[in-house]
Amino acid sequence: MEIYRDPVTLPCGHNFCRGCITQAWDHQEDLQEYKCPECQRIYRKRPELVRNTRLHNICEAFHATETDQEQTGVFCHYCDFPVPATKFCLQCETSLCDHHLRKHDRSGGHTLLPPTTDLGKRKCSVHKKVLEYYCTEDAACVCASCSVIGGHVGHKMMSLDKASEEKKKQLRNDLQKLMAETGEAEERVQSLEECRRKAQEKADGEAERVTALFRDLRRRLEELERRVLSDIMRQAEMMSQSYDDIIRQLEIKKEELSRKMCHIEELCHMTDSLTVLQESDTGDLCDTEDRHDKQLHDGWDLDVAGISHTLHTGLADIMSGVTGGISVQPADILLDVTTANNELHISDDRKTASWSHRKQHRPETPERFQDYPQVLSNRSFSSGRHYWEVDVGGSESWAVGLCYPSIDRRDKQSEIGWNNKSWGLGRVDNQCLVIHDRKQIQLPGGISSDRVRICLDYEAGQISFYALCDPIRHLHTFTATFTEPLHAGLYVWRGCIKISGGNQRV
């Protein structure tokens, strides 16, 4: 009574749903025979069910159409019972099934659309007529009356089909652009994923290296501890043995003195004067000064100075190994006066740069900054890992960073960070930011410290900035491929900043 679902064919040629015929025959298992429900033909052996492929395809197509029609929820206006509509006539404002559509087709000039329940979108809200044109000036769909007596008189009109095609063309162009942007975004995502993978690999390698470093550090500290403790125990054993020898000799002396004291007491109690006088002199027996007693006070003590020397020498060797393992050198930075702008005063130790209203009257040379209060270091870096620290608390506006020696020394292209030859961290107008090639990145939360650290890893192409608060805060890391040596650079406005470094440890 319904459309076939998975139709199968019996040897007699009749078709049934696989589920229906299987269910019917399952009830006939006790009869040991199987009938065709259509022609009543009897089969002694249960026939093999073969799918009717052509009928199956027809049924599947019908089911798909039926599902689409039912999903619209629109039914034919002319059928006595709910039949899904296949078209909607805009002029008649009626929904039609396939049967009534064949009759309706004879009345030409009507616009047929997919079934719809929202007719309001198809008519003009002012004149209640069908929307037939597109006003290009107002970008609106209008009816015929709107173009003659309505608000669109004199405007350029297009047919809905033409306007639709032009909009589709524009949409296709937009789609192409979006697809290109999507591709670029996907490439960017892949690039960032690769960068993240490399960064993770680098972090894992660094963690493994530091773990090995501390493992070696613990081993060497344990060896130093054993060596120092062994030295202390050896000295303690030697002192103990010396004290034992002295104590033993003193015990012998005590016995001898005791024996002589008894002899003297006997002499003191004798009444025979001749016997007392004839005894040998006993004055030397009461001499208490003894070389062993002198050794006890003058020589035998723990060699604390020697132990301290061994300890400090060992620690120095270990720290030397640690510094070599980390390969980060605290750089001793000195400012190069020949590059200093004439608004900057450079201290005698060449560590501090101060801004001043009073010009310094230095000679103008190609190396000197002309337009900005800046100065470079006399030292450059072309390899290795280095760091130094700068006290920036004394300046209203400042910038610190690294520059190529080929940086311009005059005009707007010479300011640190505002060109492709320098990388900077600075505070301008109470905003903290990092700058390179005129691209600024504002640092959220600013810098909560008056001291900053600049770290350079030349081979890795990295310049990192840190705020020396507690704990130390990483601010930003620039990554580049360096093509020239790098000089430390300072910019100072209304105040002073001071470089430190060279005697610090990582």
JOZILIN-V88409 format. One record per residue. N is the residue number from 1. RES is the residue in one small letter. SS is DSSP state (~ for helix, > for strand, _ for the rest). Layout:
n:N res:RES ss:SS
n:N res:RES ss:SS
This chain:
n:1 res:m ss:_
n:2 res:e ss:_
n:3 res:i ss:_
n:4 res:y ss:_
n:5 res:r ss:_
n:6 res:d ss:_
n:7 res:p ss:>
n:8 res:v ss:>
n:9 res:t ss:>
n:10 res:l ss:_
n:11 res:p ss:_
n:12 res:c ss:_
n:13 res:g ss:_
n:14 res:h ss:_
n:15 res:n ss:>
n:16 res:f ss:>
n:17 res:c ss:>
n:18 res:r ss:~
n:19 res:g ss:~
n:20 res:c ss:~
n:21 res:i ss:~
n:22 res:t ss:~
n:23 res:q ss:~
n:24 res:a ss:~
n:25 res:w ss:~
n:26 res:d ss:~
n:27 res:h ss:_
n:28 res:q ss:_
n:29 res:e ss:~
n:30 res:d ss:~
n:31 res:l ss:~
n:32 res:q ss:_
n:33 res:e ss:_
n:34 res:y ss:>
n:35 res:k ss:>
n:36 res:c ss:_
n:37 res:p ss:_
n:38 res:e ss:_
n:39 res:c ss:_
n:40 res:q ss:_
n:41 res:r ss:_
n:42 res:i ss:>
n:43 res:y ss:>
n:44 res:r ss:_
n:45 res:k ss:_
n:46 res:r ss:_
n:47 res:p ss:_
n:48 res:e ss:_
n:49 res:l ss:_
n:50 res:v ss:>
n:51 res:r ss:>
n:52 res:n ss:_
n:53 res:t ss:~
n:54 res:r ss:~
n:55 res:l ss:~
n:56 res:h ss:~
n:57 res:n ss:~
n:58 res:i ss:~
n:59 res:c ss:~
n:60 res:e ss:~
n:61 res:a ss:~
n:62 res:f ss:~
n:63 res:h ss:~
n:64 res:a ss:~
n:65 res:t ss:~
n:66 res:e ss:~
n:67 res:t ss:~
n:68 res:d ss:~
n:69 res:q ss:~
n:70 res:e ss:~
n:71 res:q ss:~
n:72 res:t ss:~
n:73 res:g ss:_
n:74 res:v ss:_
n:75 res:f ss:>
n:76 res:c ss:_
n:77 res:h ss:_
n:78 res:y ss:_
n:79 res:c ss:_
n:80 res:d ss:_
n:81 res:f ss:_
n:82 res:p ss:_
n:83 res:v ss:_
n:84 res:p ss:>
n:85 res:a ss:_
n:86 res:t ss:_
n:87 res:k ss:>
n:88 res:f ss:>
n:89 res:c ss:>
n:90 res:l ss:_
n:91 res:q ss:_
n:92 res:c ss:_
n:93 res:e ss:_
n:94 res:t ss:>
n:95 res:s ss:>
n:96 res:l ss:>
n:97 res:c ss:_
n:98 res:d ss:~
n:99 res:h ss:~
n:100 res:h ss:~
n:101 res:l ss:~
n:102 res:r ss:~
n:103 res:k ss:~
n:104 res:h ss:~
n:105 res:d ss:_
n:106 res:r ss:_
n:107 res:s ss:_
n:108 res:g ss:_
n:109 res:g ss:_
n:110 res:h ss:_
n:111 res:t ss:_
n:112 res:l ss:>
n:113 res:l ss:>
n:114 res:p ss:_
n:115 res:p ss:_
n:116 res:t ss:_
n:117 res:t ss:_
n:118 res:d ss:_
n:119 res:l ss:~
n:120 res:g ss:~
n:121 res:k ss:~
n:122 res:r ss:~
n:123 res:k ss:>
n:124 res:c ss:_
n:125 res:s ss:_
n:126 res:v ss:_
n:127 res:h ss:_
n:128 res:k ss:_
n:129 res:k ss:_
n:130 res:v ss:>
n:131 res:l ss:_
n:132 res:e ss:_
n:133 res:y ss:>
n:134 res:y ss:>
n:135 res:c ss:>
n:136 res:t ss:_
n:137 res:e ss:_
n:138 res:d ss:_
n:139 res:a ss:_
n:140 res:a ss:>
n:141 res:c ss:>
n:142 res:v ss:>
n:143 res:c ss:_
n:144 res:a ss:~
n:145 res:s ss:~
n:146 res:c ss:~
n:147 res:s ss:~
n:148 res:v ss:~
n:149 res:i ss:_
n:150 res:g ss:_
n:151 res:g ss:_
n:152 res:h ss:_
n:153 res:v ss:_
n:154 res:g ss:_
n:155 res:h ss:_
n:156 res:k ss:_
n:157 res:m ss:>
n:158 res:m ss:>
n:159 res:s ss:>
n:160 res:l ss:~
n:161 res:d ss:~
n:162 res:k ss:~
n:163 res:a ss:~
n:164 res:s ss:~
n:165 res:e ss:~
n:166 res:e ss:~
n:167 res:k ss:~
n:168 res:k ss:~
n:169 res:k ss:~
n:170 res:q ss:~
n:171 res:l ss:~
n:172 res:r ss:~
n:173 res:n ss:~
n:174 res:d ss:~
n:175 res:l ss:~
n:176 res:q ss:~
n:177 res:k ss:~
n:178 res:l ss:~
n:179 res:m ss:~
n:180 res:a ss:~
n:181 res:e ss:~
n:182 res:t ss:~
n:183 res:g ss:~
n:184 res:e ss:~
n:185 res:a ss:~
n:186 res:e ss:~
n:187 res:e ss:~
n:188 res:r ss:~
n:189 res:v ss:~
n:190 res:q ss:~
n:191 res:s ss:~
n:192 res:l ss:~
n:193 res:e ss:~
n:194 res:e ss:~
n:195 res:c ss:~
n:196 res:r ss:~
n:197 res:r ss:~
n:198 res:k ss:~
n:199 res:a ss:~
n:200 res:q ss:~
n:201 res:e ss:~
n:202 res:k ss:~
n:203 res:a ss:~
n:204 res:d ss:~
n:205 res:g ss:~
n:206 res:e ss:~
n:207 res:a ss:~
n:208 res:e ss:~
n:209 res:r ss:~
n:210 res:v ss:~
n:211 res:t ss:~
n:212 res:a ss:~
n:213 res:l ss:~
n:214 res:f ss:~
n:215 res:r ss:~
n:216 res:d ss:~
n:217 res:l ss:~
n:218 res:r ss:~
n:219 res:r ss:~
n:220 res:r ss:~
n:221 res:l ss:~
n:222 res:e ss:~
n:223 res:e ss:~
n:224 res:l ss:~
n:225 res:e ss:~
n:226 res:r ss:~
n:227 res:r ss:~
n:228 res:v ss:~
n:229 res:l ss:~
n:230 res:s ss:~
n:231 res:d ss:~
n:232 res:i ss:~
n:233 res:m ss:~
n:234 res:r ss:~
n:235 res:q ss:~
n:236 res:a ss:~
n:237 res:e ss:~
n:238 res:m ss:~
n:239 res:m ss:~
n:240 res:s ss:~
n:241 res:q ss:~
n:242 res:s ss:~
n:243 res:y ss:~
n:244 res:d ss:~
n:245 res:d ss:~
n:246 res:i ss:~
n:247 res:i ss:~
n:248 res:r ss:~
n:249 res:q ss:~
n:250 res:l ss:~
n:251 res:e ss:~
n:252 res:i ss:~
n:253 res:k ss:~
n:254 res:k ss:~
n:255 res:e ss:~
n:256 res:e ss:~
n:257 res:l ss:~
n:258 res:s ss:~
n:259 res:r ss:~
n:260 res:k ss:~
n:261 res:m ss:~
n:262 res:c ss:~
n:263 res:h ss:~
n:264 res:i ss:~
n:265 res:e ss:~
n:266 res:e ss:~
n:267 res:l ss:~
n:268 res:c ss:~
n:269 res:h ss:_
n:270 res:m ss:_
n:271 res:t ss:_
n:272 res:d ss:_
n:273 res:s ss:~
n:274 res:l ss:~
n:275 res:t ss:~
n:276 res:v ss:~
n:277 res:l ss:~
n:278 res:q ss:~
n:279 res:e ss:_
n:280 res:s ss:_
n:281 res:d ss:_
n:282 res:t ss:_
n:283 res:g ss:~
n:284 res:d ss:~
n:285 res:l ss:~
n:286 res:c ss:~
n:287 res:d ss:_
n:288 res:t ss:_
n:289 res:e ss:_
n:290 res:d ss:_
n:291 res:r ss:~
n:292 res:h ss:~
n:293 res:d ss:~
n:294 res:k ss:~
n:295 res:q ss:~
n:296 res:l ss:~
n:297 res:h ss:~
n:298 res:d ss:~
n:299 res:g ss:_
n:300 res:w ss:_
n:301 res:d ss:_
n:302 res:l ss:_
n:303 res:d ss:_
n:304 res:v ss:~
n:305 res:a ss:~
n:306 res:g ss:~
n:307 res:i ss:~
n:308 res:s ss:~
n:309 res:h ss:~
n:310 res:t ss:~
n:311 res:l ss:~
n:312 res:h ss:~
n:313 res:t ss:~
n:314 res:g ss:~
n:315 res:l ss:~
n:316 res:a ss:~
n:317 res:d ss:~
n:318 res:i ss:~
n:319 res:m ss:~
n:320 res:s ss:~
n:321 res:g ss:~
n:322 res:v ss:~
n:323 res:t ss:~
n:324 res:g ss:~
n:325 res:g ss:~
n:326 res:i ss:~
n:327 res:s ss:_
n:328 res:v ss:>
n:329 res:q ss:>
n:330 res:p ss:>
n:331 res:a ss:_
n:332 res:d ss:_
n:333 res:i ss:_
n:334 res:l ss:_
n:335 res:l ss:>
n:336 res:d ss:_
n:337 res:v ss:~
n:338 res:t ss:~
n:339 res:t ss:~
n:340 res:a ss:_
n:341 res:n ss:_
n:342 res:n ss:_
n:343 res:e ss:_
n:344 res:l ss:>
n:345 res:h ss:>
n:346 res:i ss:>
n:347 res:s ss:_
n:348 res:d ss:_
n:349 res:d ss:_
n:350 res:r ss:_
n:351 res:k ss:_
n:352 res:t ss:>
n:353 res:a ss:>
n:354 res:s ss:>
n:355 res:w ss:>
n:356 res:s ss:_
n:357 res:h ss:_
n:358 res:r ss:_
n:359 res:k ss:_
n:360 res:q ss:_
n:361 res:h ss:_
n:362 res:r ss:_
n:363 res:p ss:_
n:364 res:e ss:_
n:365 res:t ss:_
n:366 res:p ss:_
n:367 res:e ss:_
n:368 res:r ss:_
n:369 res:f ss:_
n:370 res:q ss:_
n:371 res:d ss:_
n:372 res:y ss:_
n:373 res:p ss:_
n:374 res:q ss:>
n:375 res:v ss:>
n:376 res:l ss:>
n:377 res:s ss:>
n:378 res:n ss:>
n:379 res:r ss:>
n:380 res:s ss:>
n:381 res:f ss:>
n:382 res:s ss:_
n:383 res:s ss:_
n:384 res:g ss:_
n:385 res:r ss:>
n:386 res:h ss:>
n:387 res:y ss:>
n:388 res:w ss:>
n:389 res:e ss:>
n:390 res:v ss:>
n:391 res:d ss:>
n:392 res:v ss:_
n:393 res:g ss:_
n:394 res:g ss:_
n:395 res:s ss:>
n:396 res:e ss:>
n:397 res:s ss:>
n:398 res:w ss:>
n:399 res:a ss:>
n:400 res:v ss:>
n:401 res:g ss:>
n:402 res:l ss:>
n:403 res:c ss:>
n:404 res:y ss:>
n:405 res:p ss:_
n:406 res:s ss:_
n:407 res:i ss:_
n:408 res:d ss:_
n:409 res:r ss:_
n:410 res:r ss:_
n:411 res:d ss:_
n:412 res:k ss:~
n:413 res:q ss:~
n:414 res:s ss:~
n:415 res:e ss:_
n:416 res:i ss:_
n:417 res:g ss:_
n:418 res:w ss:_
n:419 res:n ss:_
n:420 res:n ss:_
n:421 res:k ss:_
n:422 res:s ss:>
n:423 res:w ss:>
n:424 res:g ss:>
n:425 res:l ss:>
n:426 res:g ss:>
n:427 res:r ss:>
n:428 res:v ss:>
n:429 res:d ss:_
n:430 res:n ss:_
n:431 res:q ss:>
n:432 res:c ss:>
n:433 res:l ss:>
n:434 res:v ss:>
n:435 res:i ss:>
n:436 res:h ss:>
n:437 res:d ss:_
n:438 res:r ss:_
n:439 res:k ss:>
n:440 res:q ss:>
n:441 res:i ss:>
n:442 res:q ss:>
n:443 res:l ss:_
n:444 res:p ss:_
n:445 res:g ss:_
n:446 res:g ss:_
n:447 res:i ss:_
n:448 res:s ss:_
n:449 res:s ss:_
n:450 res:d ss:_
n:451 res:r ss:>
n:452 res:v ss:>
n:453 res:r ss:>
n:454 res:i ss:>
n:455 res:c ss:>
n:456 res:l ss:>
n:457 res:d ss:>
n:458 res:y ss:_
n:459 res:e ss:_
n:460 res:a ss:_
n:461 res:g ss:_
n:462 res:q ss:>
n:463 res:i ss:>
n:464 res:s ss:>
n:465 res:f ss:>
n:466 res:y ss:>
n:467 res:a ss:>
n:468 res:l ss:_
n:469 res:c ss:_
n:470 res:d ss:_
n:471 res:p ss:_
n:472 res:i ss:_
n:473 res:r ss:>
n:474 res:h ss:>
n:475 res:l ss:>
n:476 res:h ss:>
n:477 res:t ss:>
n:478 res:f ss:>
n:479 res:t ss:>
n:480 res:a ss:_
n:481 res:t ss:_
n:482 res:f ss:_
n:483 res:t ss:_
n:484 res:e ss:_
n:485 res:p ss:_
n:486 res:l ss:>
n:487 res:h ss:>
n:488 res:a ss:>
n:489 res:g ss:>
n:490 res:l ss:>
n:491 res:y ss:>
n:492 res:v ss:>
n:493 res:w ss:>
n:494 res:r ss:>
n:495 res:g ss:>
n:496 res:c ss:>
n:497 res:i ss:>
n:498 res:k ss:>
n:499 res:i ss:>
n:500 res:s ss:>
n:501 res:g ss:_
n:502 res:g ss:_
n:503 res:n ss:_
n:504 res:q ss:_
n:505 res:r ss:_
n:506 res:v ss:_
